Amino acid sequence: MTNSRRWPDLHGLLKGSAVYGAANVGVAGTQFVSIIVFATLLSPSDFGYASIFSVLFIVLTTLCGLGLSAAVQQSFFKLSESDFAVLVSAVLLSIIATGLLLAILLLFSPPGVVALINLPAKWILIAIAVASMHATTQVSLIILQTTGQLKTYLRITFVQVASAVLSTIAFAGFAPAEWESAVVAQICAPVITSICAVLVLRSNYRLVLPNNLRLLREALTYSLPLVPHQLAAWAIAMADRFIIVNALGVAQAGVYSLAFQIAQSTNIVSNSINQAIVPLLFSRLSGAKGSRASVRMLNGVYGLTLGLFSLIFVIAVFVAAPFFLKSAYQPALVYIPWLIFGFLMLALSRIASNFLLFYGRTGTLAASTMSAAVLSVLLNLWLVPEHGLLGACWTSAATFSYLLVVTGLQAWSCQRNQR
């Protein structure tokens, strides 16, 4: 047996992981620095408005995208080249149409609905427009990821990072310290990046008005359950902070947030590896390459790498903590290992999620994530008042372990039915 068969596309996997890791670190690092700049220069109320816009932008991007980027990735391995080009055109038009529909709904909404968002209507309309553009960027990036066009992927990410850095510098140096200026700085990067992304799509595919919506209907059947799936994932990530603030106070929430952010660094690594693995896995599951043995090898490499990295990261944190953690934050060291274990369980659950995504079991995946979100809220409400921050850590570990078990059983059942 040759090395290439024993270690399928290991070079490509390592290269892809490095590229996506660099891209994710660049984007996350830029966002972190921007938040620090905004928090430093804006008043608390202005920073609050800018933060509301950021959250609204994320939610609207999910709504405008309708989960179609995942459908595009899955369809690449199932459709002919001509049908795939038609689907890409239909997906872009669907994103634009969804944005227009949301804008129309906003314009005809009662004033009380707009007041609930705590932003002027014109800025909500701007958020809808920019979210639609960002959703097209996500489609472009997922296609580049699926087709292995790493250099182009890096170029688009570089544009995103560079435009975000330049707009933040412009805000800090020349703009008035008002939330509107901060929002303008935030939207520059997604607007500029989306233009580049559409140009890349246009150069790779002949974008046309589709005369048959069958492919889009099939894609929407696949993708729509991913919207509540993503919303539930956010609920799992954010619910503990709200419960901690109410039960233990803001200071404890600060300690927990620091521990969470440090532990979440492992999630950037696992997500980057997963981005590189998905195209290889889907290719094998579609029958284009290899066998079940190579699929097991891919997942085995993924799991072992993440387990080893998580262990090394815990050790590194404990070694480095005395040099970067203030005494007030030293208790975070108790919570970090639990949270890293939770993120490891989340990363391993992606193995099962990938199978469910390939076989179109998105409704099953959404139900699993929503049930995990309910479990997370209930456990936090029970454990945080009783055990403090450790209760929140136990909840994260238990919730992600539950997600791993449930999706694992579903993926196993799905694979067995495919034989």
N, C-alpha and C positions, 0 to 999 in steps of 0.2 A: 504494500500500500504506500503510495507516494505521500510526501508531506503536504502537497496541495489538497489531497483528498482528506488527510487526517485533520488539517487545519485550514478549512475552506476560506479562501479569500482573506487570510489573516492580515496581509499587508494592506489590502483595501480597507479592512475594518479598522486597523490602527490609524491609517491615514484619515479616514472619514471621521473617526472619533476626535482626532487632533484638530481637524478643521472646524467641526461643529463645536468642540470645546472652546477653541479660540474665539469663534463667533459669539457663542453664548456668554463667555466671560466679558468680551468687549461690550456687548449690549447691556448686560447686567451692571457692569462697572460704570458705564456711562450714565445709566439711569440712577445709580446710587449717588454719583457725584452731583448730578443735576438736582436731586432731592436735597442734598446738603446745601448747595448754592441757593436754592429757593428758600429753604428754611432759614438760612442766614440773612438773606436780604429782605424777605417779605415779613410783614406783620403776621401774627398768628391767624387773624381773620382772613387775610389775603392768601396765606398758605393753605388755609382750610378750603377756600374756593378753588384754588389750583388743584388740591388733592381730590375734591369732588369731581372736577373735570376729568382727572386721570382715571378714577374709578369708572365714571360714566363711559369714557372712551373704551375701556377694556370690555365692559358689558356690551356696548353697542357693536364692537368688533365681532364678538361672539354671535350676536343676533344677525348682523349683516352677513357674516360668513356662513351661517347655517350648518357648520360642520362640513362644508363641501370640500375643503382642502383634503380631509381624510378620504372622502369618496373619490377624489381625483387620484390620490395615491393608489388606492385599491384597484381602481378602474384601469390604470396603466398596464396592469398585468393581465387584464381580462379582455380588453378591447383591441381592435385593430388600430393601426396608426391613424387612419382617416377618421374613424369613429372617435378616437381619443381627442383629436383636434376639434371636432364638432362639440364634444363634451366641454372642453376648456372654454370655447366661445360661449356656450350656454351657461356655464358656471359664472363667468365674468358678468354676463348680462343679468343673471339672477341676483348677484351681489348688488349691482347698480339698482335693479328694480326694488330689492328689499330696502335699500337706503332711501329711495324715493317714497316708498310706502310708509316708512317710519316718519319721514319728514311730513308727509300729508297728515298722518295721524296726529302728529304734534301740533300742526297748524290748526286742526279742528278739535283739539282737546280742550276741555274746560280749563280756565285759569288755575283752578286748584290743583290740577295734575302737574302743571309746570312748576307751581310753587313748591310741590313736594321735593323736586330735584334741587331746589335752592340755587338755580342758575338762571340768568336771563334766557328767554326763548331763542334769541339769535345765536347764543353760544351753544345751546343744545343742538341747533341745526348744524352748526359748524362741527360739533362732535360727531354727528351722524355722517356728514360728508367725509370727514377724515377717517372715521372708522371703516367706511365703505372702501376707501382707498387702501387702508392698511390690510383689509381682508383680501384684496387682490394681490398684495405683496405676499401674504401667507400662501396663496395658491401658487404663485410663481416660485417661491422658495421650496415648497414641498415637491414641485415638479423637478426642480434642479437637484434636490436631495435624492429623489427617486431615480433619476437618470444618471446620477453620479457626476454631475457637472460642478465639481467642487470649486474650481477657480471662479466661475461665474457666481456661485453662491457666496464666496468670500468677497467678491467685488461689490455685490449688492449690500452685504452686511457692512463692508467698509464705508460705503456711501451713507448707510444708516447711522453708523457710529460717528463718522466725521461731521455729518450735518447736525447731529445732536450736540456734539462738542462745540461746534462753531456757533450754533444758536444759543447755547448756554453762555458762552463767552460774550456774545453780543448783548444778551440780556443783562449780564453782570456789569458790563462796561458802559453800555449806552442807553438802555431802556429804563423807564421809570419803574420804581419798585412797587408795582401794582400787579394784582393777580392776572389781569388781562394780558399784560406783557409776558408773564410766565407761561400762560397758556399758549400764546403765539410761539414762544420758544419751544414748547413741547410738541406742537403740531408740525413744525418745520421738517423734522426728520421723517415722519411717516408720509408726508406729502411728497417730498423729494424722492424718497425711496420707492414709493409706489409708481412714480413716473418711470424710473429706471426699470422696475420690475415688469411693467406692461410692455416697455420697449423690448425687453428680453423675450417675453412671451410672443410678441409679434414677430420677432426674428426667427423663433423656433417653430411657430405654428401659424398656419393661415387662418387668422381669426375672421369668421364669417357669421352672418346672421343665420342661426340654425333653422331649418325648415321642418324639423321633426324634434319634438320635445320629449320623446320617449326616453332618451339617455338621461336627460335632466330629471325626469320623474323618478327613474330608477336610482339616480344619485341622491335625490332628496329623500327617498324612502330609506336609503342607507344612512344619510347624514343627519337628519332631523333629530333622532334620539341622542346624538352627540351634544346637542345644545344643553339639555338638562344634565347630561353627564359632566360637562365642563362646569356648569353652575354648581353642581353638587361637590365637585372637586374643590372649588373655591370655598364653599361652605365648610368643608373639612379643614382647610388651611386657615380660615379666619375666625371660626366660631369660638375657638378657645380664648382668643384675645379679648373678645367682648365679655365672656363669662368671667375671666380673670379680673378684668377691670371692675366689674360690678361686685365680685365676691371678695377680692383681695386688695384692690386699690391699684392706682396707676404705677406706683413704684415697683410693685411685684410684676406688673405687666411688662415694665421695661426690662427687668432681669430676664423674664421668660422670652421676650422678643429677641434679646441678644443671643440667648442660647439657641433659639429657633433659627436665627439667621446664620449662625456659625454652622449648625448642623445641616442647614439647607444647602451649604456649599457642596455637599456630597451629591445633592440632587442635580446640580449643574453637570457634574461628571457623568452620572448615570443617564441623564437625558441625552447627553452628547453621544454616548456609546449607543444608546437605543436608536438615535437618529441614523447612525451608521449601519446598525443591524437590520432595521426594518426592510430596506430595499433588498438586502441579501436574503432575508427570511421569506419575504413575499415571492421572490424569484423562485426559490426552491419549492415553496408550497404550491405555486402555480404549475409546477412540473417542468419549468424551463431548465432547471439545473438540479443535479444532485439527487439525494435520497433523504429518507427520514433520518438516517445516521448523521448526515451533515447538518440537518436541522437541530438535532440533539446536541451536536458539537457546538454549533453557534450559540445556543442557549446556555450550554455548559460554560463556555468561555466567558459569556456575559455575566453569569451568576458568580463564578469564581473570582473574576476581576473585581466586581463590585464588593464582594465580601472581603477580599484582601485589602482593597482601597479603604473601606470603612474602618477596618481594624487599624490600619496605618494612620488614618486621619484622627482617630480617637487618641492614639498615642502622641501624635504630633501636637494636638490641642493641649494635652496635659503638660507636655514639655514646654510649649511656648507660652502657656497661660500666664505664668508669673511676669512675663515681659510686656504683655499688652492688656491684661485685665486689671482694672482698678479693684481695690479691696471690696468695694460695694457690689461688684459684679462677680466676685469669686464663687458665690453659691451656684452660678450658672454651670460650673464644672460638674455638679451633681446631676444636672438635667441633660447635658449634652449627649452622654452615651445613650440614654433612653431615646432621645430624639433621632440620633444617628441610626439606631436600630430600627426605629419606625420608618425612616427614609429608605433604609435598605429593604424593608418589607415592601414599601411602595415600588421601589425599583424592580424588585423581583416580580411583583404583580404585573408589571408591564410585559413580561414574557407571555403571560396568559392573555393579557389584553390584546397583544399583537395577533394572536391566533383568532380571537373573537372579531377583531377588525378585519382580518383577511377574509374570513368566512361570512362576513356580513351580519354578525350577531351583535349589532350596535344597540339594539333594544335591550338585550340581555346585559350588556356592559353598562348601559345607563342605569338599569334597575339595581345592579350591584353597587354602583357608586352612590346612588341616592340612598340605598339602605345603609351604606357605610356612613353617609353624612348624618342620617338620623341617629345611628349608633354613637357617632362622635359627640353630637349635641347632648344626648341622654347621659353618656358616661361623664362628660365634662360637668354637667349640672349636678351629678351625683358625687363625683370624686374631688373636684376642685374645692368646694367648701369644706370637705372632710379632710383632705390630705394636702391642700395647697397646690403649689406648682408641680409637685411630683404626680399629683392626680392628673394634671393636664398631660404630662409626659407619658404616664401609663395609658392614658386615653389614645394618644397618637400611636403608640406602639401597638395597642390592641386593635385600633381601627384599621391600620394598614395591614396588620397580620390577618384580620378578618377578610379584608379585600383580596389579599393574596390567596387565601384558602378558597373563597367563593369563586373568584375568577379562574383559579387553577382547576377546580372541579368542572366548571363550565367549559373551559378549553379542552380538558381531557375528554369530556363527553362529546364535544364538537369534533375533535380529531377521530374519536372512535367511530362516529357516524359517517365520517368521510372515507373510511376504509372499504 
